[in-house]
Amino acid sequence: MRWDAIIVGAGAAGLFCAGILGQRGRRVLVLDHASILGEKIRISGGGRCNFTNRDCHWQNFLSLNPSFPKSALSRYRPIEFINLVRQYGIGFHEKHRGQLFCNDSATQIVDLLRSECGLGGVTVRHPVTIHGVSRESEFWRIESSLGAELAGAVVIATGGLPVPALGATSYGLDLARLFGLAVVPPRPGLVPLAFTSLDFEGVSHLAGLSLPVSISSGSKGSAYGAAAFQEDLLITHKGLSGPAVLQASNYWEEGQPLVIDWAPQLGSHLGFDQDVVGAKLVESVMAEQLPERLARYFAESSGLAGRKWAEVGKKDRLKIADQLHRWSVKPAGTLGWKKAEVMLGGVDTRALDSKTMMAKAHPGLYFIGECVDVTGHLGGHNFQWAWASAHACGQSI
């Protein structure tokens, strides 16, 4: 049988694209190497799938070609997927800053995607091993463990490298290179950061503390520039995690420091009324705005622990305020692909048509989803890129 499209990869982008194509009357075959489909969707969002963000905008994405995602994102907006979720009777709620989660289970999103494929008469085969992709006259030929198939178009939706235990591979990137497409070197994104014992000296005993901070990462000379986020930070035994650090990790590069404001709600003079707190110890005063253990850490590291606030001169107050607002530390690295939520880098978007996701040099060859050099911030943006890039592709074949 000759298919209109063969989609390699049955994750969020692949299944969504297949459903769109099938319901447009196209003959579609989906191939995937996994025995159970949608596992990365099922574990996302703590098992409830943060399936989009109400406030998703192209500025929430990183790419060496920053304007590339504009077209797809503008043509398939969050409200369109939200309406699809409502159509399937899936309850959801907003957790934080536009982040939408299923009330019950991420499995509902997998079921939605499978149902959409069913409505389009899509054929899904798995587990399948792909042996080769080649051009044969006006068709594309896919050699797999189930034999050979011909198609007018091939869509690569193989995802990224995070969570290798679930079968993540570099297949999409390897195929792009095989056809001469540039690939932006991949690295873990939205990932906790680790520190050497020396860099983290005096802080590791604070493991378990979580609090809202302002965090800055990157620089003008970095691949994706610099950014600052106000989110919750978690101190762990290995380093720093939590939404603030996951966001900052996308902009961080080896050798660069992170700068953390542990009390963004306080001004440069800390804002304490001396007539009220003057007789209190420094650590007690700071504990009014910080967790007690963290307050003691800053009081001790500044040499002011055990002293009354009224006895501390203006110079020392400014010193402790500077430490509190501009605490700098250099991570040793990330916790790697096992802990990463997304992949930075991927197929260079300059080789793709932003309106269709097709490789400019290879008519009929498409790349969508995470394998492309487009990575979103934390909070449902990466799922919205999966839907939007799949939609752009699905409307063009």
C-alpha positions in Angstrom: 0.0 0.0 0.0 1.2 3.5 -0.8 0.5 5.9 2.0 0.0 9.7 1.8 2.1 10.0 4.9 4.1 7.8 7.2 4.8 9.3 10.7 7.8 8.0 12.6 7.1 8.5 16.3 3.8 8.2 18.2 4.3 10.8 20.9 2.3 14.0 21.4 3.3 15.6 18.1 3.2 12.4 16.0 -0.2 11.2 17.1 -1.8 14.7 16.9 -0.4 15.2 13.3 -1.7 11.7 12.3 -5.2 12.5 13.6 -5.3 15.8 11.6 -4.1 14.2 8.4 -6.4 11.2 8.8 -9.5 13.4 9.3 -8.5 15.4 6.2 -8.9 12.2 4.2 -5.2 11.2 4.0 -4.0 7.6 4.3 -1.7 7.7 7.3 0.6 5.1 8.9 2.3 5.7 12.2 5.3 3.7 13.3 6.8 3.6 16.8 9.5 1.5 18.5 7.7 1.5 21.9 5.5 -1.4 23.1 3.4 1.1 25.0 2.5 4.4 23.4 2.5 7.8 25.1 4.6 6.9 28.1 6.2 10.4 28.2 2.8 12.0 28.1 1.6 9.7 31.0 4.5 10.8 33.3 4.3 14.5 32.4 2.9 17.0 34.9 3.2 14.5 37.8 0.9 12.2 36.0 -1.7 14.8 35.1 -0.1 16.3 32.0 0.4 20.1 31.8 -1.1 20.0 28.2 -0.8 23.7 27.4 -0.5 27.2 28.8 -3.3 29.8 28.3 -0.7 32.5 27.9 1.6 30.7 25.4 3.5 33.1 23.1 6.5 32.7 20.8 8.6 34.6 23.3 8.2 31.6 25.7 10.5 29.6 23.4 14.2 29.3 22.8 15.8 28.7 19.4 18.9 29.8 17.5 16.3 31.1 15.0 13.9 32.8 17.5 11.3 33.9 15.0 10.8 30.4 13.6 8.0 29.2 16.0 5.8 32.3 15.3 4.0 31.0 12.3 2.9 27.6 13.7 2.1 29.0 17.2 -0.1 31.8 15.7 -2.1 29.3 13.5 -2.8 26.9 16.3 -3.4 28.6 19.6 -3.9 27.2 23.1 -7.7 27.8 23.0 -8.0 25.4 20.1 -6.5 22.5 22.0 -8.4 23.5 25.2 -11.6 23.3 23.1 -10.6 19.8 22.0 -10.0 18.8 25.6 -13.5 20.1 26.5 -15.0 18.3 23.5 -13.7 15.0 25.1 -15.2 15.9 28.5 -11.8 16.0 30.1 -11.8 18.1 33.3 -8.9 20.4 33.8 -7.7 23.2 36.1 -5.2 26.1 36.0 -2.4 25.5 38.5 -0.1 28.4 38.1 0.4 31.2 35.6 -1.7 29.8 32.8 -0.6 26.2 33.3 -3.4 23.7 32.6 -3.5 20.2 34.0 -6.0 17.3 33.7 -8.0 16.9 36.9 -7.7 13.1 36.8 -4.9 11.6 34.6 -2.5 12.3 31.8 -3.8 9.0 30.3 -6.9 11.1 29.2 -4.7 13.0 26.8 -3.2 9.8 25.3 -6.7 8.5 24.9 -7.8 11.7 23.2 -4.9 11.5 20.7 -5.7 7.8 20.0 -9.3 8.6 19.4 -8.5 11.4 17.0 -6.4 9.0 15.0 -9.3 6.5 15.1 -11.7 9.1 13.7 -9.2 9.6 10.8 -8.8 5.9 10.1 -5.1 6.1 11.0 -3.1 2.8 11.1 -0.7 2.6 14.1 1.9 -0.1 14.2 4.2 -0.8 17.2 6.7 -1.9 18.3 8.6 -1.4 15.0 12.3 -0.9 14.3 13.1 1.5 11.4 16.0 0.2 9.3 16.1 3.0 6.7 14.5 6.0 5.1 15.2 6.8 1.4 13.9 8.5 -1.6 12.5 6.3 -4.4 11.4 8.2 -7.4 8.5 10.4 -6.3 7.9 8.4 -3.1 9.7 7.9 0.2 10.6 4.3 1.1 10.6 3.2 4.8 12.3 -0.1 5.6 11.3 -1.5 8.9 11.1 -4.7 10.9 7.6 -5.2 9.4 8.8 -4.7 5.8 8.9 -1.9 3.3 6.3 0.9 2.9 6.0 3.8 0.4 4.6 7.2 1.1 4.3 10.6 -0.5 5.6 12.2 2.8 7.5 11.2 5.8 7.1 13.0 9.1 9.7 12.6 11.8 8.2 13.1 15.3 10.7 11.1 17.4 11.0 13.5 20.3 14.2 14.3 22.2 16.7 12.6 24.4 15.2 13.1 27.9 14.2 10.0 30.0 16.2 7.4 28.1 14.6 4.7 30.3 11.4 5.2 28.3 13.2 4.6 25.0 14.4 8.1 24.0 16.9 8.0 21.2 18.7 10.4 18.8 17.0 8.8 15.7 15.4 12.0 14.4 18.7 13.9 14.7 20.7 11.1 13.1 18.3 11.0 10.2 18.5 14.8 9.7 22.3 14.6 9.5 22.0 11.7 7.1 20.1 14.0 4.7 22.6 16.8 5.2 20.5 18.9 7.6 22.4 20.9 10.3 21.6 19.9 13.9 22.1 22.3 16.8 24.0 20.2 19.4 21.5 18.9 21.9 21.7 19.3 25.7 19.4 18.7 28.6 16.8 21.4 29.3 14.5 22.2 32.2 16.9 20.2 34.4 18.2 20.4 38.0 21.7 21.8 38.5 24.4 20.1 40.4 27.3 21.6 42.4 30.7 20.5 43.6 31.0 20.2 47.4 33.3 23.2 47.4 30.9 25.4 45.5 28.0 24.2 47.7 29.9 24.4 51.0 27.7 25.6 53.8 24.4 25.2 51.8 24.0 21.5 51.4 22.7 21.2 55.0 19.7 23.3 53.9 18.4 20.5 51.7 14.7 20.3 51.6 14.1 24.0 51.8 11.8 25.5 49.2 10.9 29.2 48.7 10.1 31.8 46.0 13.1 33.5 44.6 14.2 35.6 41.7 16.9 33.9 39.6 19.1 35.1 36.8 21.0 33.0 34.3 22.8 33.3 31.0 24.5 36.3 29.4 24.2 38.4 26.3 26.9 36.2 24.7 25.1 33.0 25.5 23.4 30.9 22.9 19.9 32.0 24.1 20.9 35.2 25.9 20.0 36.0 29.5 16.8 35.7 31.5 15.4 36.1 34.9 12.5 34.2 36.6 10.5 34.6 39.7 9.5 31.0 40.8 10.0 28.6 43.6 13.5 27.1 44.3 14.2 23.9 46.0 17.6 23.1 47.7 18.5 19.4 47.3 21.4 17.3 48.5 22.9 17.5 45.0 22.3 21.1 44.2 19.3 23.3 43.2 16.0 22.3 41.7 12.4 23.5 41.5 10.7 25.6 38.8 13.1 28.6 39.2 16.2 26.5 38.5 14.6 24.4 35.8 13.7 27.6 34.0 17.2 29.1 34.5 18.9 25.8 33.3 17.8 26.5 29.7 19.9 29.7 29.7 22.8 28.5 31.8 26.1 27.5 30.1 29.0 25.7 31.7 31.3 28.1 33.6 28.6 30.7 34.2 27.2 31.7 37.6 23.6 31.7 38.7 22.5 34.9 40.6 19.8 34.4 43.1 17.7 36.9 45.0 16.5 35.0 48.1 14.1 37.8 49.2 12.9 39.7 46.1 10.1 41.1 48.3 12.6 43.1 50.3 14.4 46.3 49.2 18.2 46.9 49.2 18.0 48.1 52.8 16.0 45.0 53.7 13.1 47.2 54.7 13.1 46.4 58.5 11.8 49.0 61.0 14.7 49.5 63.4 12.4 50.7 66.1 10.6 47.4 66.0 13.4 44.9 65.4 16.4 46.7 66.9 16.6 44.6 70.0 16.2 41.3 68.1 19.1 39.2 66.9 20.1 39.5 63.2 19.0 35.9 62.4 15.7 36.4 64.1 15.0 39.5 62.1 15.8 37.8 58.9 13.7 34.8 59.8 10.7 37.1 59.6 11.2 37.0 55.8 13.1 33.8 55.2 13.0 30.2 56.4 14.7 30.0 59.7 17.6 27.8 58.5 18.3 30.1 55.6 18.2 33.1 57.8 20.7 31.6 60.1 22.9 30.7 57.1 23.1 34.3 55.9 23.6 35.7 59.4 26.5 33.3 60.0 28.1 33.7 56.5 28.1 37.5 57.0 29.6 37.2 60.5 26.6 38.8 62.2 25.0 35.8 63.9 24.3 36.4 67.6 24.3 40.2 67.3 21.4 42.5 67.9 20.1 44.3 64.8 20.5 47.7 66.5 24.2 46.9 66.9 24.8 46.3 63.2 26.1 49.3 61.3 24.8 50.5 57.9 27.8 49.1 56.1 27.2 45.6 57.4 23.5 45.8 56.7 24.2 46.7 53.1 26.7 43.8 53.0 24.1 41.2 54.2 21.5 42.7 51.9 23.9 42.3 48.9 24.5 38.7 49.8 20.8 38.1 50.1 19.8 39.8 46.9 22.8 38.8 44.7 23.9 35.4 45.9 26.1 34.0 43.2 27.2 30.3 42.6 28.6 28.4 39.7 26.9 25.0 39.0 29.2 22.2 38.1 26.7 20.8 35.6 23.2 19.4 35.1 21.7 16.2 36.4 21.6 15.0 32.8 19.1 13.4 30.5 17.6 11.2 33.2 16.3 14.2 35.0 15.7 16.6 32.1 12.2 17.4 31.0 13.1 18.6 27.5 15.9 18.8 25.0 17.5 22.0 23.9 18.8 22.0 20.4 17.7 19.7 17.6 17.2 20.0 13.8 18.3 23.5 12.8 15.2 25.4 11.9 16.9 27.3 9.2 16.7 24.1 7.2 12.9 23.9 7.6 9.9 25.9 6.2 8.2 27.5 9.3 4.8 27.3 7.7 4.9 23.6 6.9 7.8 22.1 8.9 9.2 20.6 5.7 12.9 20.3 5.0 13.6 22.9 2.3 16.1 20.7 0.5 14.0 17.5 0.7 10.3 17.9 -0.5 8.1 15.5 1.5 10.4 15.2 4.5 9.0 16.9 7.7 10.3 17.3 11.3 7.9 18.3 14.1 7.9 18.5 17.9 10.8 18.2 20.2 13.3 17.0 17.7 13.3 20.5 16.2 15.4 23.3 17.7 12.5 24.9 19.5 12.3 24.5 23.3 9.7 26.1 25.5 9.7 27.4 29.1 8.3 25.3 31.9 4.6 25.2 32.1 2.8 23.6 29.2 4.6 25.5 26.4 6.4 22.4 25.0 3.1 20.6 24.6 1.7 23.6 22.8 4.7 23.5 20.4 3.9 19.8 19.8 0.3 20.6 18.9 1.2 23.7 16.8 4.0 22.2 14.8 2.0 19.0 14.2 -0.9 21.2 13.0 1.3 23.1 10.7 2.5 19.9 9.2 -0.9 18.2 9.1 -2.5 21.1 7.2 0.2 21.1 4.5 0.3 17.4 3.3 
